[in-house]
Amino acid sequence: MEVLALTLMAIVALLSTLATYLAITERDLLTAVIYSALQSTAYAIIFYLLMAPDIVLVYIPVAVGLYPAVFIVLIKKSERYEGG
């Protein structure tokens, strides 16, 4: 059981790293916010596997719900694509 949890954490950590890279390199800001939410979801899964449910209960609404909602509102008020 312990090996399974560690393997799952390693896979989720790689997914989180990939989502972070994609969020940084993406020129479409809305897509970058979605990648950032995916990365936050991966962190929430890792916190859950580390047996920290109290952190997960706070982290999911804030990092997966509130931050992306605020960023989407801000993107609507500016340009969607990063210039350069």
Residue, then its C-alpha position, 0 to 999 in steps of 0.5 A: m500500500e505504501v509503495l502504491a501511494l509513493t508511486l501515485m505521488a511521483i506520477v502526480a508530481l510529474l503531472s504538476t511539473l508539466a502543468t506548471y511548465l505549460a502554464i508558464t510557456e502558454r501565450d493564451l492567458l485563459t489556458a494558462v489559468i486552466y493549467s495553473a488550476l490543474q497544477s493546484t489540483a495535483y498539489a491537493i492530491i499530494f496533500y491528501l496522500l500525505m494525510a493532510p485532509d485539513i489542508v486539502l479542504v482549504y486548498i481546493p476552494v482557494a487554489v482551484g476555485l477562487y484564484p482562477a475565478v479572480f484571474i479569469v475576471l482580470i483577463k476579461k478586463s484586459e487582453r486574453y493573449e500575451g503580447g510579445 
